[in-house]
Amino acid sequence: MKKLRFFKRLITIICILLILGYFSTAIVKQRILLNSIKTQQVEVLKQINQVKKENERLKRLAEYVKSGDYIQKLAREKLNLAKKNDVIFIDKERKRKD
């Protein structure tokens, strides 16, 4: 009878230890996963900030492209146009190199 009681207690203790071991392992795995997710979150937030900055830069560029200043600059550089009272200088050395 004492041996039976001893084995029941021993089995109960072993079961409890196994359950505690299982939950401890699960908790450790969850902590590792949580740390990994937090690291990914930080990286994604950095990417979001970079994309926001790029978006702002592109918005400013889009506004500038719509402005008359940009159109005027483009006409002067690409089409060699000038305003009515502009003085035009011609670099002969540059023409020879081209």
C-alpha positions in Angstrom: 0.0 0.0 0.0 2.8 2.4 0.9 4.6 1.5 -2.4 1.4 2.3 -4.4 1.0 5.6 -2.6 4.7 6.4 -3.3 4.3 5.6 -7.0 1.1 7.7 -7.3 2.9 10.7 -5.7 6.0 10.1 -7.8 3.9 10.0 -11.0 2.0 13.1 -9.9 5.2 15.0 -9.2 6.7 13.9 -12.6 3.5 15.0 -14.4 3.6 18.4 -12.6 7.3 18.8 -13.5 6.6 17.9 -17.1 3.7 20.4 -17.3 5.9 23.1 -15.7 8.7 22.2 -18.1 6.3 22.5 -21.1 5.0 25.8 -20.0 8.4 27.1 -19.2 9.6 26.1 -22.7 6.5 27.8 -24.2 7.2 31.0 -22.3 10.8 31.1 -23.4 9.8 30.5 -27.0 7.2 33.3 -26.8 9.8 35.7 -25.4 12.2 34.8 -28.3 9.4 35.3 -30.8 8.4 38.6 -29.2 12.0 39.9 -29.3 12.2 39.0 -32.9 8.9 40.7 -33.7 10.0 43.9 -31.8 13.2 43.9 -33.9 11.2 43.6 -37.1 8.9 46.4 -35.9 11.8 48.7 -35.3 13.1 48.0 -38.8 9.7 48.6 -40.4 9.3 51.8 -38.5 12.7 53.0 -39.9 11.6 52.1 -43.4 8.3 53.9 -42.9 10.1 57.1 -41.8 12.4 56.8 -44.8 9.5 56.4 -47.1 7.7 59.4 -45.5 10.8 61.5 -46.0 11.0 60.4 -49.6 7.3 61.1 -50.1 7.7 64.6 -48.8 10.7 65.2 -51.1 8.7 64.0 -54.0 5.7 66.2 -53.1 8.0 69.2 -53.0 9.5 68.2 -56.3 6.0 67.8 -57.8 5.0 71.3 -56.6 8.3 72.7 -58.0 7.7 71.0 -61.4 4.3 72.6 -61.6 5.7 76.0 -60.9 6.6 78.5 -63.5 10.2 78.7 -62.2 10.8 75.1 -63.1 9.3 75.5 -66.5 11.4 78.6 -67.1 14.6 76.8 -65.9 13.8 73.8 -68.1 13.2 76.0 -71.2 16.5 77.8 -70.6 18.6 74.7 -70.1 17.1 72.2 -72.5 15.7 74.5 -75.2 18.3 77.3 -75.0 15.6 79.9 -74.7 16.1 83.3 -73.1 14.0 86.1 -71.8 13.7 89.3 -73.8 16.3 91.3 -72.0 18.8 88.5 -71.2 22.4 88.7 -72.3 23.6 85.5 -73.9 27.2 84.4 -73.7 28.6 81.9 -76.1 31.6 79.8 -75.0 33.6 79.1 -78.2 35.9 76.6 -76.3 32.9 74.6 -75.3 31.7 74.3 -78.9 35.1 73.1 -80.0 35.1 70.3 -77.4 31.6 69.1 -78.4 
